Amino acid sequence: GGTWDLFRYPGIRSDSDMYTLGYSFKPWTGEKSIADGSDIRNYIVETAREAGVDKHIRYHHKVVALEWSSEQQFWTVTAQRSDTNETVTITASFVFSCSGYYNYDKGFSPEFVGQENFGGQVIHPQHWPEDLDYAGKKIVVIGSGATAITLAPNLARDAEHVTLLQRSPSYILSLPSKDPIAQTLRKRLPKKLAYSVTRLKNVSMAMLIFTLSQKYPEFMKKRIRKMQEGWLPKGYDLDTHFTPSYNPWDQRLCLVPDNDLFRSIRKDEVSIVTDHIDSFTETGLKLRSGQHLDADIVVTATGLNLSALGGATFRVDGRDVDLPSTMAYKGMMLTGIPNFAFVVGYTNASWTLKAD
């Protein structure tokens, strides 16, 4: 279950390095620092198995309601089984929620004018068809975030051409998928020590980039632009396609491994169009500028819907809890909800650093 099992679109990967996204107690030993989704899933499964957690997991259970009784001093958790459609209840003295904050049933898909007229396929990455044949097809990917910039170069390997259509650009950096310093340390130090040193190095580097972005945004803009000029074809229109209206780290920086997006642009396998969608047509997308993008497949990498605590309802002593009206303590407990905690990671660093 979870992100690394559900999301199966081409190229699915982390945009954080695994030395900081990995658990502090479980060294990451994979070759890639920017790891593929399947490798991350295997790492999580292995960690659960080693700790014996896998024996206690109840699969196919979706928690729909939690009710606390002060008189009985325990929670009654109601879950729906997806395999049998049976309703089951579990009691617990303490509940810890690790459900993240995404709606795993449905991603965010804006309503586009004329979408029903499109003769091709419209696909959201959250529900990628395993049997989708996109070889030789013209593909338009709508979006400019992590998912869009991951999909574009990976789809381009087999597609006729991929167009990344963005309303506005994002800051995009490239890092090597394999960390040369980490690989050197592994050869010379014990596994756990090499992992800890690499983790400290990467945390320090991330903090430095974030601090420089906040204190010296113009300096960081120039540094990012200088790097992108070296990755992109000479004379490429960076002002239109790679210069956001905000400062670095006002929104999360996007990351690509080994310049894959920039290499695809240089090879003319991927093109970027910065414009607004006017409407779908039978053969593609009409833009506000009047330009038309031909497409056999349109991928809406337009984001995810948020869902607090898995979408479950809460009651305390017979009264419904209005979650938005509660106050969070230490980012992990809520006022008026006893014996309950939740985990949320960092937004400007790897999630696990805080969750750990």
Residue pairs with C-beta under 8 A, 6 or more apart in sequence:
1 59
2 44
2 100
3 100
3 102
4 12
4 37
4 38
4 40
4 41
4 44
5 41
6 104
6 126
7 37
7 125
7 126
7 128
8 37
8 128
8 130
9 125
9 128
9 147
9 150
9 151
10 128
10 151
10 154
10 155
11 150
11 151
11 153
11 154
11 155
12 36
12 37
12 38
12 150
13 34
13 35
13 36
13 37
13 40
13 150
13 257
14 21
14 34
14 35
14 37
14 40
15 34
15 146
15 150
15 254
15 255
16 255
16 349
16 350
16 351
17 33
17 34
17 175
17 179
17 202
17 350
18 28
18 30
18 32
18 33
18 34
18 35
18 40
18 43
19 28
19 33
19 179
19 182
19 195
19 198
19 199
19 201
19 202
20 199
20 202
20 203
20 206
20 349
20 350
20 352
20 353
21 40
21 350
21 351
21 352
22 28
22 43
22 195
22 199
22 352
23 47
23 352
23 356
24 199
24 352
24 356
26 43
26 47
26 50
27 191
27 192
27 194
27 195
28 35
28 43
28 195
29 186
29 191
30 39
30 43
31 178
32 39
32 177
32 178
32 257
33 175
33 176
33 177
33 178
33 179
33 182
34 175
34 177
34 255
34 257
35 43
45 54
47 53
48 54
48 57
58 79
60 81
60 82
60 83
60 84
61 79
61 80
61 81
61 82
61 88
62 79
62 80
62 81
62 82
62 310
63 77
63 78
63 79
63 99
63 310
63 312
64 78
64 79
64 80
64 311
64 312
64 313
65 77
65 78
65 312
65 313
65 314
65 315
66 75
66 76
66 77
66 78
66 95
66 312
66 313
66 314
66 315
66 340
67 75
67 76
67 78
67 314
67 315
67 316
68 74
68 75
68 314
68 315
68 316
68 317
68 337
68 338
68 339
68 340
69 75
69 76
69 317
70 316
70 317
70 338
71 317
73 93
74 91
74 92
74 93
75 91
75 92
75 93
75 94
75 95
75 339
75 340
76 89
76 90
76 91
77 89
77 90
77 91
77 92
77 95
78 87
78 88
78 89
79 87
79 88
79 89
79 90
80 86
80 87
80 88
81 87
81 88
93 339
94 339
94 340
94 341
95 339
95 340
95 341
96 340
96 341
96 342
96 343
97 309
97 310
97 340
97 341
97 342
97 343
98 342
98 343
99 307
99 309
99 310
99 312
99 342
100 310
101 306
101 307
101 308
101 344
102 304
102 305
102 306
102 307
103 304
103 305
103 306
103 307
103 311
104 126
104 307
106 126
106 305
107 124
107 125
107 126
107 127
107 300
107 302
107 303
107 304
107 305
108 302
108 303
108 304
108 305
109 124
109 300
109 302
110 300
110 302
112 277
112 279
112 280
113 278
113 279
113 280
114 279
114 280
114 281
115 122
115 280
116 280
117 280
117 281
117 282
118 280
118 281
118 282
118 284
118 295
118 298
119 282
119 283
120 283
120 284
120 295
120 296
120 297
120 298
121 132
121 296
121 297
121 298
122 297
122 298
122 300
123 129
123 132
123 297
123 298
123 299
123 300
124 299
124 300
124 301
124 302
125 147
125 151
125 299
125 300
125 301
126 304
132 297
134 155
134 158
134 159
134 296
134 297
135 158
135 159
136 158
136 159
136 160
137 159
137 160
137 296
137 297
138 159
138 160
138 161
138 163
138 284
138 294
138 295
138 296
138 297
139 155
139 159
139 161
139 162
139 163
139 295
139 296
139 297
139 298
139 299
140 162
140 163
140 165
140 284
140 285
140 293
140 295
140 297
140 298
140 299
141 148
141 151
141 152
141 155
141 162
141 163
141 164
141 165
141 299
141 301
142 148
142 165
142 166
142 277
142 298
142 299
142 300
142 301
142 302
143 164
143 165
143 166
143 300
143 301
143 302
143 303
144 164
144 166
144 167
144 168
144 169
144 170
144 254
145 170
145 254
145 301
145 303
146 252
146 254
146 255
147 301
148 164
148 166
148 301
149 164
149 170
149 172
149 254
149 256
149 261
150 256
151 162
151 299
151 301
152 162
152 164
152 261
152 264
152 270
153 162
153 256
153 260
153 261
153 263
153 264
153 269
153 270
154 260
155 162
155 299
156 162
156 264
156 269
156 270
157 269
159 269
161 269
161 270
161 271
162 264
162 269
162 270
162 271
163 270
163 271
163 272
163 273
163 293
163 295
164 270
164 271
164 272
164 273
165 273
165 275
165 277
165 285
165 287
165 293
166 241
166 272
166 273
166 274
167 274
167 275
167 276
168 244
168 245
168 274
169 240
169 241
169 242
169 243
169 244
169 274
170 244
170 251
170 254
171 224
171 242
171 244
171 248
171 251
171 253
171 254
172 228
172 242
172 253
172 254
172 255
172 256
172 261
173 224
173 227
173 253
173 254
173 255
173 256
174 227
174 231
174 255
174 256
174 257
174 258
174 259
174 260
174 261
174 262
175 255
175 256
175 257
176 257
176 258
177 257
177 258
179 198
179 202
181 198
181 201
182 194
182 198
185 194
185 197
185 198
186 194
188 194
189 197
203 349
203 353
206 349
206 350
207 349
209 220
209 249
209 253
210 249
210 348
210 349
212 219
212 220
213 220
213 247
213 248
213 249
213 253
214 249
217 247
217 248
220 247
220 248
220 249
221 247
221 248
224 248
225 238
225 242
225 243
228 238
228 242
228 262
229 236
229 238
231 259
231 262
231 263
231 266
232 238
232 242
232 262
232 265
232 266
233 265
233 266
236 265
240 274
241 272
241 274
244 251
249 348
252 347
252 348
256 262
261 270
264 270
265 271
265 272
273 287
273 291
273 293
275 287
275 288
275 289
275 291
276 287
276 288
277 285
277 286
277 287
277 288
278 285
278 286
278 287
278 288
279 285
279 286
280 286
280 298
281 292
283 292
283 294
283 295
284 292
284 293
284 294
284 295
284 298
285 292
285 293
285 295
285 298
286 292
287 293
308 323
309 323
309 342
313 320
313 321
314 320
314 321
314 323
314 337
315 321
316 336
316 337
316 338
321 336
321 337
323 334
326 334
326 335
326 336
326 337
327 334
327 335
328 334
329 335
331 344
331 354
332 341
332 342
332 343
332 344
333 340
333 341
333 342
334 340
334 342
343 354
343 355
344 354
344 355
345 351
345 352
345 353
345 354
345 355
346 353
346 354
